[in-house]
Amino acid sequence: MVEANTPRRAAVVMAGTAGLGRACAAQLLRDGAAVTVCGRDAGRLEEAVTGLRDLGEVAGERADVSVAEEVERLVEGAVARHGRLDVLVVNAGGPPPGDFADVDLAAWDTAYRLTLRSAVTAIRAALPAMREGGFGRVVIIGSSSVRRPLEGLVLSNVFRPALAGLVKSLAVDLAPDNITVNMVSPGRIDTERVRTLDARRAERQGTGPEEVRRAAEAQIPAGRYGSPEELAALVGFLAREEAAYITGQSVLVDGGLVPVLP
Ligand SMILES: NC(=O)c1ccc[n+]([C@@H]2O[C@H](COP(=O)([O-])OP(=O)(O)OC[C@H]3O[C@@H](n4cnc5c(N)ncnc54)[C@H](OP(=O)(O)O)[C@@H]3O)[C@@H](O)[C@H]2O)c1
């Protein structure tokens, strides 16, 4: 909720037209921020903006986050629209699945641009407005691969841990500016991405997606996939004023799936 005399916060949610990004946008809107979301597909973007409008002030920009100029335009557009930028949720589509032997050099370059450079570009673009406002909350959506490599997802296994390194470095650099930088990492949250990965695995194993899902859920101590809203609740908290003293952290939202020490 926006408190009396608190100016409305402005937020950008990258890749925010579906799945985890959209749930984060909804959470930030409910918490009173004006939110800009982006995605590549115009129809999906329009549908998302229409669906989110009931929750608050939302704008949509078409942008492919793997293209640096489009990320800069997205962030600069939001700053121009609201005269400020307080919250940046760094999100992107997932890199394609594959083992080392399946991935050619072009795919490595694309994954770098999609997963790591998109984050760097957005944060660079956001910092001047955050510094000027004396407040900033950067939350990066990661993956459980920051703690334990995932089978058949070598690009995620390489570039997500790089994001974890970025979070730790930036947290130190930006704490004096009241800008926090944290990472929220899903285990298995029920979105289109996970359903697609399950279907792909089912095809390889010659079973059905429901069977794959049941087997995956059996590995999760909570016994089920999470919902996008369960992840967005943490992102919303980290974006709040009250989370000022939490920075440089990487938190799993995984129902207990990855049993590693911090
Ligand atoms: N769900 C999970 O359990 C899970 C687990 C580990 C990691 N992750 C990671 O978390 C991120 C979000 O996952 P999700 O499950 O929410 O995926 P999702 O359901 O596939 O949604 C992806 C969203 O990102 C947008 N998008 C994709 N590529 C984009 C690009 N290049 N530029 C701009 N927008 C783009 C999509 O819209 P358009 O297609 O229209 O652009 C869509 O709105 C991914 O990186 C995923 O790998 C998710």
The ligand as an ORCA input file, in Angstrom:
! r2SCAN-3c Opt
* xyz 0 1
  N       9.115    -21.056    -13.844
  C      10.122    -21.625    -13.201
  O       9.942    -22.516    -12.377
  C      11.535    -21.196    -13.483
  C      12.571    -21.925    -12.921
  C      13.880    -21.515    -13.120
  C      14.124    -20.395    -13.868
  N      13.095    -19.683    -14.425
  C      13.410    -18.527    -15.232
  O      12.624    -17.409    -14.873
  C      12.385    -16.617    -16.050
  C      10.900    -16.415    -16.234
  O      10.334    -17.705    -16.377
  P       8.771    -17.969    -16.609
  O       8.573    -19.335    -16.095
  O       7.952    -16.845    -16.114
  O       8.740    -18.000    -18.225
  P       7.495    -17.880    -19.218
  O       6.257    -18.389    -18.590
  O       7.992    -18.526    -20.462
  O       7.340    -16.311    -19.465
  C       8.361    -15.616    -20.085
  C       7.980    -14.144    -20.243
  O       9.139    -13.475    -20.734
  C       8.854    -12.832    -21.972
  N      10.068    -12.913    -22.776
  C      10.694    -14.034    -23.201
  N      11.807    -13.718    -23.876
  C      11.870    -12.356    -23.891
  C      12.770    -11.432    -24.457
  N      13.839    -11.831    -25.136
  N      12.537    -10.119    -24.282
  C      11.450     -9.692    -23.608
  N      10.568    -10.518    -23.029
  C      10.765    -11.845    -23.186
  C       7.679    -13.603    -22.561
  O       6.929    -12.805    -23.475
  P       7.286    -12.823    -25.069
  O       7.509    -14.245    -25.449
  O       6.086    -12.187    -25.707
  O       8.509    -11.972    -25.230
  C       6.891    -13.887    -21.288
  O       6.175    -12.743    -20.889
  C      13.040    -17.371    -17.214
  O      14.318    -16.852    -17.453
  C      13.113    -18.781    -16.693
  O      14.134    -19.541    -17.306
  C      11.800    -20.076    -14.252
*
